């Protein structure tokens, strides 16, 4: 993953978290359970990608040595 895309992914995660908070602020009977589940799933996937890309950015893809 290209390190320059990380701010884009982080912005997407922030938007998802904000929309989740808005959805969870609704009454329980008015919440859309399927939307909440899909947003949580997408946010977790993006967070995992961000952590993976940030951790691997200083190592060689071939030998795993420090650059």
N, C-alpha and C positions, 0 to 999 in steps of 0.2 A: 504494500500500500504506500502511496506517495504521502510523505509527511505534510505537504502543503494542503492536503484535503482535510486535515484534522479539525481546523476551525469550522469548516462547513458541517462536518458531522457533529461537532459539539453544539453548534447552533441548532441543528435539527433535534438533538437530544433535549436541549433547553425548551424548545417549542413543544415537544411531546410532553415534557414534565408539566409545563404550564397548562396545556389542554387537559391533562389527566387531573390536575388539581381542580380545574373548573368542572370537569365531569363528576368528580367525587364530591364537590360541594352541593350538587343537586340532591334532592330527596332520593332515598333508596329506591323507591318505586319508579322514579323517572330516569334512573341511570341506564345507559345502554351497555349491558354486560359484554357483548361481543366487541364493541368498540374499545372498551377499557382493556380487555384481554389482548387485542391486537396491538394497541399502543404500548402496552407493557412489554410485549414480546419484541416489538421493533426497537424500543429504547434499550432493552437488555442487549440485543444484537449489536446495536451501534456502540454501546459502552464497551462491549467486549472487543470490538474492532479497534476502537480508540486506544484501549489499554495495550492491545497486541501491537499496534503500529508504533506507539510511543516507546514501548519496551524494546522493540527490535530495530530501532532506527540507528543504533550505534554499533551494530554488529555486521560482519561480513556475511552475505547470504550463502556463500560457498563453504567457508571454513568455520564460521561462527566466531572468528576472532574480533577483537575490538578494533574499530577504525580510528 
